[in-house]
Amino acid sequence: MAPWPPVSDVAGRSILVAGASGGLGAPIARRLADAGARLTLVGRDADRLAKVGVDGAVVLADLRKAGAAAKVVDQAVAVHGGLDGVVVASGAVAFGAAVDTPDDVLVDLFTINTLAPVRLLRAAASHLTASAATGYDAFFCTISAVVAEQPMAGMAGYSATKAALSAFDVAAGRELRRAKVRVLDARPPHTETGLADRPVHGQAPRLSAGLHPEAVAERIVVAIRDGERDLPSDVFG
């Protein structure tokens, strides 16, 4: 698929990173900061956000709550005078047989993995459209997972949330093309972020060694910079 012109120079641009203290959010935030972006770091733990080690506005929010997406977008715009890009690196995982996964676990998974990014895009869309109207390659980037392409036994609920997010990204990206807002869906293979050690349900099976988070973060930031619209699992090496 051809890159989306023009190339995104993030220097001086207002970019919101949700899940900024996580295993992928933190290295992505650091790379964006090194490139000169003006960041809004979103997470639930002030101490963990401080350890990311980059300058930026810090917004404490639980994105599972209905009003949180609008809150963090409003604060990013208030601090930086606009919003040029969003990276959604927050998420949760669960393990176990499909028939044994409780309703409350499924609701939690879909809320954080699917509904939260949907709400963030809805809250950010008008600001990203305004940025794109100035000629900037405004973007909204989500990190789903390889399970959106290859659903896994023992991870049915998690796979479903990521597949739903990926489908949403495709449809929303088509809708926002006219406004020149780019929706980027990244689907990396298993990555050693530590997320599998903190499931909301069940216990992780024996997994083969995953990719290094720094390498995955670098590939995602390159895609943001170079105008890519889709990052399937096989481009991560």
Residue pairs with C-beta under 8 A, 6 or more apart in sequence:
1 228
1 229
1 230
3 226
3 227
3 228
3 229
4 137
4 182
4 227
4 228
4 229
5 137
5 227
6 135
6 137
6 227
7 137
7 225
7 226
7 227
8 85
8 136
8 137
8 139
8 224
8 225
8 226
8 227
9 225
10 32
10 35
10 36
10 37
10 84
10 85
10 224
10 225
11 35
11 36
11 37
12 36
12 37
12 38
13 37
13 38
13 84
13 85
13 136
14 37
14 38
14 40
14 76
14 77
14 80
14 81
14 82
14 83
14 84
14 85
15 32
15 37
15 38
15 39
15 40
15 83
15 84
15 85
15 86
15 87
16 39
16 40
16 42
16 72
16 73
16 76
16 83
16 85
16 86
16 87
16 120
16 124
17 25
17 28
17 29
17 32
17 39
17 40
17 41
17 42
17 86
17 87
17 89
18 25
18 42
18 43
18 63
18 72
18 86
18 87
18 88
18 89
18 90
18 116
18 117
18 120
19 25
19 42
19 43
19 88
19 89
19 90
19 91
20 26
20 28
20 29
20 39
20 41
20 42
20 43
20 49
20 52
20 89
21 41
21 43
21 45
21 48
21 49
21 51
21 52
22 43
22 89
22 90
22 91
22 193
22 195
23 191
23 192
23 193
23 194
23 195
23 213
24 89
24 143
24 188
24 191
24 193
24 213
24 216
24 217
24 220
25 43
25 52
25 87
25 89
25 90
26 51
26 52
27 213
27 214
27 217
27 218
28 87
28 89
28 217
28 220
28 221
29 39
29 41
29 52
29 54
29 56
30 52
30 53
30 54
30 217
31 217
31 218
31 221
32 39
32 87
32 221
32 224
33 39
33 54
33 55
33 56
35 221
35 225
37 85
38 56
38 80
39 54
39 55
39 56
39 57
40 56
40 57
40 58
40 59
40 72
40 75
40 76
40 79
40 80
41 49
41 52
41 54
41 56
41 57
41 58
41 59
42 59
42 60
42 61
42 63
42 72
42 90
43 49
43 58
43 60
43 61
43 90
44 60
44 61
44 62
45 60
46 58
46 60
49 58
49 60
50 58
57 75
57 76
57 79
57 80
59 71
59 72
59 75
59 76
61 68
61 71
61 72
62 68
63 69
63 72
63 90
63 112
63 116
63 119
63 120
64 108
64 111
64 112
64 116
66 119
68 116
68 119
69 116
69 119
69 120
69 122
69 123
70 119
70 123
72 120
72 123
73 83
73 86
73 120
73 123
73 124
73 127
74 123
76 83
77 83
77 127
82 127
82 130
82 131
83 124
83 127
83 128
83 131
84 128
84 131
84 136
84 138
84 139
85 128
85 131
85 138
85 139
85 140
85 141
85 224
86 120
86 121
86 124
86 128
86 139
86 140
86 141
87 141
87 143
87 220
87 224
88 116
88 117
88 120
88 140
88 141
88 142
88 143
89 143
90 112
90 116
91 112
91 113
91 143
91 195
92 108
92 109
92 112
92 113
92 195
92 199
92 200
93 109
93 155
93 158
93 195
93 196
93 198
93 199
93 200
94 101
94 105
94 109
94 155
94 157
94 158
94 199
94 200
94 201
94 202
95 154
95 155
95 158
95 199
95 201
95 202
95 203
95 204
95 205
96 154
96 201
96 202
96 203
97 154
97 156
98 156
98 157
101 156
101 157
101 201
101 202
102 201
105 157
105 200
105 201
106 157
108 200
109 157
109 158
109 161
109 200
110 160
110 161
110 164
113 158
113 161
113 162
113 165
114 161
114 164
114 165
114 168
117 142
117 165
117 168
118 165
118 168
120 140
121 140
121 172
121 183
124 140
125 176
125 179
125 181
128 138
128 139
128 140
128 176
128 179
128 181
129 138
129 176
129 179
129 181
131 138
132 138
132 179
132 180
132 181
133 179
133 180
137 180
137 182
137 227
138 180
138 181
138 182
139 181
139 182
139 183
139 184
139 224
140 172
140 176
140 181
140 182
140 183
140 184
141 183
141 184
141 185
141 186
141 220
141 223
141 224
142 165
142 169
142 183
142 184
142 185
142 186
143 186
143 187
143 188
143 220
144 162
144 163
144 165
144 166
144 169
144 185
144 186
144 187
145 158
145 162
145 187
145 188
146 187
146 188
146 189
146 190
146 233
147 155
147 158
147 159
147 162
147 163
148 159
148 162
148 163
148 165
148 166
148 185
148 187
149 166
149 187
149 232
149 233
150 233
151 159
151 160
151 163
152 159
154 202
154 205
157 201
162 187
165 185
166 185
166 187
169 183
169 184
169 185
170 183
170 185
172 183
173 182
173 183
173 185
173 229
176 182
176 183
182 227
182 229
183 229
184 223
184 224
184 228
184 229
184 230
184 231
185 230
185 231
186 219
186 220
186 223
186 231
187 231
187 232
187 233
188 211
188 216
188 219
188 220
188 231
188 233
188 236
189 210
189 211
189 233
189 236
190 196
190 207
190 208
190 210
190 211
191 210
191 211
191 212
191 213
191 216
192 209
192 210
192 211
192 212
192 213
193 210
193 213
196 204
196 207
197 204
211 236
211 237
215 236
215 237
216 236
219 231
219 235
219 236
220 231
222 228
223 231
